[in-house]
């Protein structure tokens, strides 16, 4: 098998379990040297442990690969810098950052607390920003020094953020923000030889096993059939996006479930009307309903 990431240095955040673990192992199988970052927290972000990251490192080393564990909090400003520095210190450079760390604090709006909102936004959105900031600064300094980067940032969005899911205003808002963040960051960082893309994965992990909208039913799954919701289904795309082969692809969001990959198309202007002058509010009573009737309905969680 061709090792399309041979020699590349990759950070995967939230890599102790689930999709992040799968990403770390798949990058290692394709020759990457991996920083396995994981706080070891519970699904809601509480607690911490160095065990999961260390176990993944052991697996990679048992495969003949190179990896180190890192237990820093990516949403902490200095912590994110330490994650980036650990890759450069251990392996001499940095090529790819996969922002995957996340938590859930699902609640209906009327019951959600400000702490539950802030915790989710902090880990997902601030964590993605913090890691991207420090990595981008490293690559910018390389560019200033006359070095050529072939670098990648791969962020993790969600169908909840792209299409909407009840009970996840905090999580969905963070994931929608990450999708937009990825598009804008791709424009800003292209000059430094950095591409930025995002993946919205659908897989059965600790975080998603209770999300009914995804259609998961463990009892109905045939152990002999292709497991559509296996986390491992997501990682080949992450590895390809992290490889030199993906150089021309940037600013894109991909929805992945099983063997199906969608390129998610962002907001586009739909039906329109232009009066050529300021509207009176009462006039809009005969205008807005007609425009909405002509527009396509919002997508469901499948993106359709």
C-alpha positions as a printed Julia matrix, in Angstrom:
304×3 Matrix{Float64}:
   0.0    0.0    0.0
   1.28   3.46  -0.91
   2.01   5.6    2.14
   0.64   8.93   0.98
   1.66  10.77   4.16
   5.11   9.24   4.49
   7.29  11.38   6.75
   4.65  14.04   7.39
   4.15  15.31  10.93
   0.52  15.35  12.0
  -1.27  16.58  15.11
  -4.65  14.98  15.8
  -6.59  16.52  18.68
  -9.12  14.46  20.63
  -7.28  11.4   19.35
  -7.66   9.12  22.36
 -10.93   7.58  21.25
 -13.49   7.43  18.46
 -12.91   9.27  15.19
  -9.77  10.99  16.45
  -8.18   7.67  17.38
  -9.09   6.29  13.96
  -7.51   9.35  12.3
  -4.29   8.95  14.28
  -3.97   5.26  13.42
  -4.76   5.8    9.74
  -2.23   8.62   9.43
   0.36   6.36  11.05
  -0.47   3.55   8.61
   0.25   5.99   5.82
   3.66   6.85   7.21
   2.94   9.96   9.24
   4.57  10.79  12.55
   1.7   11.59  14.89
   1.13  13.76  17.93
  -1.79  12.1   19.71
  -3.47  14.86  21.68
  -6.22  13.99  24.14
  -7.3   15.42  27.46
  -8.89  12.09  28.37
 -12.12  13.77  29.4
 -15.64  12.38  29.52
 -18.11  13.15  26.73
 -19.34  16.27  28.56
 -15.78  17.55  28.97
 -15.4   16.7   32.66
 -12.43  14.85  34.08
  -9.14  14.04  32.39
  -6.72  11.16  31.92
  -3.49  10.57  30.0
  -4.4    6.91  29.43
  -6.28   7.05  26.1
  -3.6    9.07  24.28
  -0.85   6.81  25.58
  -2.71   3.71  24.46
  -3.02   5.06  20.93
   0.69   5.91  20.9
   1.45   2.33  21.96
  -0.69   1.02  19.1
   1.1    3.2   16.57
   4.52   2.17  17.86
   3.5   -1.49  17.77
   2.79  -0.95  14.05
   6.32   0.35  13.6
   5.24   3.99  13.5
   6.34   7.08  15.39
   4.07   8.92  17.81
   4.05  10.93  21.01
   1.22  11.64  23.42
   0.11  15.12  24.48
  -2.44  15.9   27.17
  -2.82  19.67  26.78
  -6.2   21.4   26.58
  -6.47  22.73  23.0
  -8.98  25.39  24.05
  -6.4   26.84  26.43
  -4.33  29.49  24.62
  -0.95  28.39  25.99
  -2.04  24.75  25.9
  -2.66  24.9   22.16
   0.74  26.48  21.65
   2.32  23.65  23.62
   0.64  21.08  21.38
   2.13  22.71  18.29
   5.51  23.1   19.96
   5.52  19.44  21.02
   5.27  18.35  17.38
   8.09  20.64  16.29
  10.26  19.65  19.25
   9.74  15.91  18.75
   9.83  15.7   14.96
  11.44  18.92  13.75
   8.5   20.28  11.8
   4.71  20.33  11.43
   2.71  19.55   8.29
  -0.88  18.81   9.32
  -3.28  19.77  12.11
  -6.51  17.8   12.49
  -8.83  19.68  14.84
 -11.09  16.93  16.16
 -11.44  17.49  19.92
 -15.0   18.04  21.11
 -17.62  17.55  23.8
 -21.41  17.44  24.03
 -23.75  19.19  26.45
 -27.07  18.65  24.65
 -30.07  20.52  26.0
 -33.15  22.28  24.69
 -32.78  26.07  24.59
 -35.23  26.63  27.43
 -33.21  24.34  29.7
 -29.66  25.09  28.57
 -27.44  26.98  31.0
 -24.85  29.55  30.03
 -22.18  27.2   31.36
 -23.36  24.42  29.03
 -23.3   26.85  26.12
 -19.86  28.22  26.95
 -18.26  24.81  27.51
 -19.23  23.51  24.07
 -18.33  26.72  22.23
 -15.0   26.82  24.07
 -13.82  23.32  23.17
 -15.05  23.2   19.59
 -14.74  26.75  18.3
 -12.06  28.25  20.53
 -10.07  25.01  20.38
 -10.13  25.02  16.58
  -9.13  28.68  16.49
  -6.34  28.3   19.04
  -4.71  25.35  17.32
  -5.04  26.98  13.9
  -3.58  30.25  15.19
  -0.38  28.72  16.52
   0.12  26.37  13.58
  -0.49  29.2   11.11
   2.06  31.36  12.87
   4.64  28.59  12.56
   3.97  28.25   8.84
   4.0   32.03   8.34
   7.44  32.24   9.95
   8.6   29.46   7.63
   7.34  31.42   4.64
   9.06  34.59   5.84
  12.29  32.62   6.11
  11.97  31.54   2.49
  10.85  28.0    3.25
   8.08  26.31   1.27
   5.11  24.91   3.19
   2.83  22.14   1.96
   0.66  22.27   5.04
  -2.88  21.25   5.9
  -5.55  22.1    8.46
  -8.48  19.69   8.66
 -11.32  20.82  10.9
 -14.3   18.88  12.19
 -17.77  20.23  11.55
 -21.07  18.32  11.87
 -24.37  17.76  10.13
 -25.89  19.37  13.21
 -24.13  22.61  12.36
 -24.69  22.38   8.62
 -28.32  21.24   8.61
 -29.61  21.61  12.18
 -30.55  19.14  14.93
 -32.96  19.64  17.82
 -31.33  19.94  21.24
 -27.95  21.01  19.91
 -28.0   24.79  19.57
 -24.63  25.05  21.33
 -22.98  22.18  19.44
 -24.59  23.11  16.11
 -23.62  26.77  16.44
 -20.02  25.76  17.16
 -19.91  23.35  14.23
 -21.49  25.86  11.84
 -18.89  28.35  13.03
 -16.13  25.85  12.28
 -17.42  25.38   8.73
 -17.36  29.14   8.11
 -14.04  29.45   9.93
 -12.56  26.86   7.56
 -13.68  28.71   4.44
 -12.3   32.04   5.67
  -9.05  30.55   7.01
  -8.45  28.91   3.63
  -8.48  32.37   2.04
  -6.16  33.86   4.63
  -3.6   31.05   4.74
  -3.27  30.19   1.05
  -0.37  32.65   0.73
   1.62  30.55   3.2
   1.11  27.24   1.39
  -1.63  26.05   3.75
  -4.95  24.49   2.75
  -7.92  24.41   5.11
 -10.87  22.04   4.8
 -13.5   20.58   7.11
 -15.14  17.19   7.51
 -18.64  16.68   8.92
 -18.57  13.01   9.96
 -21.44  10.68  10.78
 -20.19   7.79  12.92
 -21.13   5.89  16.04
 -18.88   6.97  18.9
 -19.24   7.85  22.58
 -20.4   11.29  21.54
 -23.07  10.21  19.06
 -24.49   7.0   20.47
 -27.39   8.9   22.05
 -28.17  11.14  19.05
 -31.4    9.7   17.65
 -31.46  11.95  14.58
 -28.48  10.12  13.11
 -30.49   6.91  12.98
 -28.13   4.83  15.1
 -29.51   1.61  16.5
 -26.82  -0.66  17.85
 -29.17  -3.61  18.32
 -30.17  -3.63  14.64
 -26.62  -3.6   13.27
 -25.52  -6.74  11.42
 -21.99  -7.61  12.62
 -21.25  -9.28   9.27
 -22.34  -6.36   7.09
 -20.45  -3.21   6.2
 -20.63  -0.99   9.28
 -21.85   2.29   7.84
 -21.31   4.09  11.14
 -17.79   2.86  11.94
 -15.44   5.76  12.84
 -12.81   4.21  10.56
 -14.92   5.17   7.53
 -14.14   8.83   8.09
 -10.35   8.62   8.3
  -9.36   7.85   4.68
 -10.65  11.28   3.64
  -8.82  12.95   6.52
  -5.59  11.24   5.5
  -6.03  12.17   1.84
  -6.74  15.78   2.77
  -3.6   15.73   4.93
  -1.44  14.4    2.12
   0.45  16.25  -0.64
  -2.14  14.86  -3.07
  -4.8   17.32  -1.86
  -2.85  20.48  -2.61
  -5.48  21.92  -4.94
  -8.45  21.37  -2.6
  -9.12  24.08  -0.03
 -12.01  25.93   1.57
 -14.32  22.91   1.27
 -16.59  21.09   3.71
 -17.26  17.37   3.25
 -20.09  15.33   4.79
 -19.02  11.71   5.24
 -21.05   8.66   6.29
 -20.08   5.09   5.49
 -18.7    5.07   1.97
 -20.58   8.21   0.92
 -18.86  11.58   0.6
 -20.78  14.78  -0.11
 -19.2   18.1   -0.96
 -21.34  20.45   1.11
 -22.29  23.58  -0.75
 -22.57  26.62   1.49
 -25.14  29.39   1.66
 -26.3   30.57  -1.75
 -28.78  33.33  -2.58
 -32.12  31.83  -3.56
 -35.29  33.51  -4.84
 -34.91  37.27  -4.82
 -36.82  40.46  -5.42
 -35.55  44.03  -5.72
 -37.93  46.98  -5.46
 -35.2   49.46  -6.25
 -36.26  51.51  -3.26
 -36.85  51.07   0.48
 -39.66  48.68   1.37
 -42.53  49.55   3.64
 -42.93  46.86   6.27
 -46.58  46.2    5.38
 -45.65  45.64   1.72
 -43.54  42.67   2.71
 -46.64  40.76   3.8
 -47.3   39.92   0.15
 -43.61  39.54  -0.77
 -41.78  37.42   1.82
 -44.23  34.46   1.91
 -44.0   34.24  -1.89
 -40.19  34.25  -1.81
 -40.11  31.56   0.88
 -42.59  29.43  -1.08
 -40.23  29.52  -4.06
 -37.16  28.61  -1.99
 -35.92  25.1   -1.4
 -36.73  23.74   2.09
 -33.91  23.53   4.6
 -32.01  20.25   4.39
 -32.51  17.48   6.93
 -29.64  15.81   8.78
 -28.78  13.79   5.68
 -28.15  16.99   3.77
 -31.09  16.41   1.43
